[in-house]
Amino acid sequence: MTITSEANEINFSSNSYLDAYSRINGMVIVGEGLADRHFRHLARLFPADSEELLRLGAMEARHAKDFVGCGRNLGIKADVSLAHKLLAPLHQQFIEAEKKYDFVSCVVIQCLIIECFAIAAYRTYLPVADSYATHITKYVLNDEFQHLNYGEKWLKDRFGQVADEVEMCIRKAVPVTMNLLSILHPDLKAVGMDPGELVAEFVVCFQESLEQVGFLPKNAQKIIRSLMVAQMLAA
């Protein structure tokens, strides 16, 4: 694939780029690895869907390995220790929900919030990716929609019973996710990504997902708007 004009303006070998990329690459690798773990947990929670959930988890594990290759291609070592630290709060919310038998929150955290965030991040990264990472990011992006679709269908089938639980989980977990953006803001800019564009992509993807689950458009907009306002006030 021809590298875009945005990517052509980036010096992929500069120290500032490689330093920032080590942290972004670490976040992606650890994030995909945690997604694999989450899907394996979900497979135990939903035995009837275990085969499908294990398949989705295996896809996430492959993504992690492929993104290791992206870092290796640039000659950097991913900062996975920082990534584990930054992703721990969201992972802990998933584990706590599982312990409380709050399976709705487990699905919302992994299959809606994390997947929408991943889709938004990969969409924003693609125009500025190096040629090696472009191919990998494109196929990973396509895979993430399968994971999102699983969560949307699971929640849609039960929407009348779980709508309030979905909204409660969103209000707890989305701010944790958005906080990652504020921490990584300088690194995102250093690798050519626009943090504001990433937020916009997330909002679009997440609203579409909430509507797929069963929320009326005006209610989905209200939920997201309140989250964005709270995020700005907390900044």
C-alpha positions in Angstrom: 0.0 0.0 0.0 1.2 3.5 -0.8 2.1 5.4 2.3 -0.1 8.5 2.8 1.2 12.0 2.6 0.7 12.3 6.4 3.0 9.4 6.9 5.6 10.7 4.4 6.0 13.8 6.6 7.1 11.6 9.6 10.6 10.7 10.4 10.2 7.1 11.6 13.8 6.9 12.7 14.0 10.0 14.8 14.7 9.5 18.5 11.6 11.4 19.5 9.4 9.2 17.3 11.0 5.9 18.5 10.8 7.0 22.1 7.1 7.8 21.8 6.4 4.7 19.7 7.9 2.4 22.3 5.1 3.5 24.7 2.3 3.4 22.2 3.5 0.0 20.9 3.5 -1.2 24.5 0.0 -0.1 25.1 -1.2 -1.9 22.0 0.6 -5.1 22.8 -0.6 -5.2 26.4 -4.1 -4.1 25.4 -4.5 -6.9 22.9 -3.1 -9.4 25.4 -5.6 -8.3 28.0 -8.4 -8.6 25.5 -7.3 -12.2 24.9 -7.5 -12.8 28.7 -10.9 -11.1 28.9 -12.4 -13.2 26.1 -11.1 -16.4 27.8 -12.8 -15.2 31.0 -16.0 -14.6 29.1 -15.7 -18.1 27.5 -15.9 -19.5 31.1 -18.8 -17.3 32.0 -20.8 -18.2 28.9 -20.2 -21.9 28.1 -22.7 -21.9 25.3 -20.6 -19.3 23.4 -17.2 -20.6 24.6 -16.0 -21.8 21.2 -16.7 -18.4 19.6 -15.3 -16.4 22.5 -12.1 -18.5 22.5 -11.8 -17.8 18.8 -12.1 -14.1 19.4 -9.5 -14.3 22.2 -7.1 -16.2 19.9 -7.4 -13.4 17.4 -6.5 -10.8 20.0 -3.4 -12.9 20.9 -2.3 -12.9 17.3 -2.8 -9.2 17.2 -0.4 -8.8 20.1 2.3 -10.9 18.4 1.9 -8.9 15.2 2.3 -5.6 16.9 5.4 -6.9 18.6 6.7 -7.3 15.0 5.8 -3.6 14.3 8.1 -2.5 17.1 10.8 -4.9 16.1 10.6 -3.5 12.5 11.5 -0.1 13.9 14.2 -1.5 16.2 12.5 -0.5 19.5 11.5 -2.4 22.6 7.9 -1.8 23.6 7.4 -0.3 27.1 5.1 -3.1 28.3 5.7 -2.4 32.0 4.2 1.1 31.7 1.4 -0.2 29.7 0.5 -2.8 32.3 0.4 0.0 34.9 -1.8 2.3 32.8 -4.2 -0.5 31.8 -4.5 -2.0 35.2 -7.5 0.1 36.4 -9.6 -0.9 33.5 -8.6 -4.5 33.7 -9.3 -4.4 37.5 -12.8 -3.2 36.8 -13.4 -6.2 34.5 -12.1 -8.6 37.2 -14.1 -7.0 40.0 -17.2 -7.2 37.8 -16.6 -10.9 37.2 -16.1 -11.6 40.9 -19.5 -9.9 41.6 -21.2 -12.0 38.8 -21.8 -8.7 37.0 -21.5 -10.3 33.6 -23.1 -7.4 31.8 -20.2 -5.1 32.9 -17.7 -7.7 31.7 -19.3 -7.6 28.2 -19.6 -3.8 28.2 -16.0 -3.2 29.3 -14.4 -5.6 26.8 -16.8 -5.8 23.9 -18.0 -2.2 23.7 -15.6 0.2 25.4 -12.3 -1.5 24.7 -13.2 -2.5 21.2 -14.6 0.9 20.3 -11.5 2.5 21.7 -9.3 0.1 19.7 -11.2 0.8 16.5 -10.9 4.5 17.0 -7.2 4.3 17.8 -6.4 2.1 14.7 -8.5 4.3 12.4 -6.6 7.4 13.7 -3.2 5.6 13.4 -3.6 4.2 9.9 -3.0 7.4 7.9 0.3 8.0 9.8 1.5 4.4 10.1 4.8 3.2 8.5 4.4 0.8 5.6 5.1 -2.3 7.7 2.5 -1.4 10.3 -0.1 -0.3 7.8 -0.9 -3.8 6.5 -1.1 -5.2 10.1 -3.2 -2.4 11.4 -5.7 -2.8 8.6 -6.4 -6.5 9.2 -6.5 -6.0 12.9 -9.0 -3.2 12.5 -11.3 -5.5 10.5 -11.0 -8.2 13.2 -12.0 -5.7 16.0 -15.4 -5.2 14.4 -16.2 -9.0 14.9 -15.4 -8.5 18.6 -17.6 -5.4 18.8 -20.4 -7.2 17.0 -20.4 -10.0 19.5 -21.0 -7.6 22.4 -23.6 -5.6 20.6 -25.6 -8.7 19.8 -25.3 -10.2 23.3 -26.5 -6.9 24.9 -29.2 -6.3 22.3 -30.7 -9.7 23.0 -31.1 -8.7 26.6 -31.5 -5.0 26.4 -34.7 -4.7 28.2 -33.2 -6.4 31.3 -29.7 -4.9 31.2 -30.1 -1.3 30.0 -29.5 0.3 33.4 -26.5 -1.9 34.1 -25.0 -1.0 30.8 -25.3 2.7 31.5 -23.9 2.3 35.0 -20.9 0.4 33.7 -20.3 3.0 31.0 -20.2 5.8 33.5 -17.6 4.0 35.5 -15.4 2.6 32.8 -15.3 5.2 30.0 -13.6 7.9 32.2 -10.9 5.4 33.0 -10.4 4.8 29.3 -10.4 8.5 28.4 -7.8 9.1 31.1 -5.4 7.1 29.1 -5.6 9.6 26.3 -4.7 12.5 28.5 -1.6 10.5 29.8 -0.6 9.5 26.3 -1.4 12.8 24.6 2.3 13.8 24.0 3.2 10.4 22.6 0.2 10.3 20.3 1.2 13.6 18.8 4.8 12.5 18.5 3.8 9.5 16.3 1.6 11.7 14.1 -1.8 10.9 15.7 -4.3 13.7 16.5 -5.7 13.0 20.0 -8.8 15.1 19.3 -9.5 13.1 16.2 -9.1 9.9 18.2 -11.7 11.1 20.7 -14.0 12.1 17.9 -13.6 8.6 16.3 -14.4 7.0 19.7 -17.5 9.1 20.2 -18.8 8.2 16.7 -18.1 4.5 17.1 -19.4 4.3 20.7 -22.6 6.1 19.9 -23.3 3.8 16.9 -22.6 0.8 19.2 -25.0 2.0 21.9 -27.7 2.5 19.3 -27.0 -1.0 18.0 -27.5 -2.3 21.5 -30.9 -0.7 21.8 -30.5 2.9 23.1 -32.4 5.5 21.3 -30.1 8.0 19.4 -31.0 10.9 21.7 -30.3 8.7 24.8 -27.0 7.5 23.4 -26.0 11.1 22.7 -27.0 12.2 26.2 -24.9 9.4 27.8 -21.9 10.4 25.7 -22.3 14.1 26.2 -22.5 13.7 30.0 -19.3 11.7 29.9 -17.5 14.2 27.7 -18.6 17.1 30.0 -17.4 15.2 33.1 -14.1 14.5 31.4 -13.5 18.2 30.6 -14.4 19.2 34.1 -12.0 16.7 35.5 -9.1 17.8 33.2 
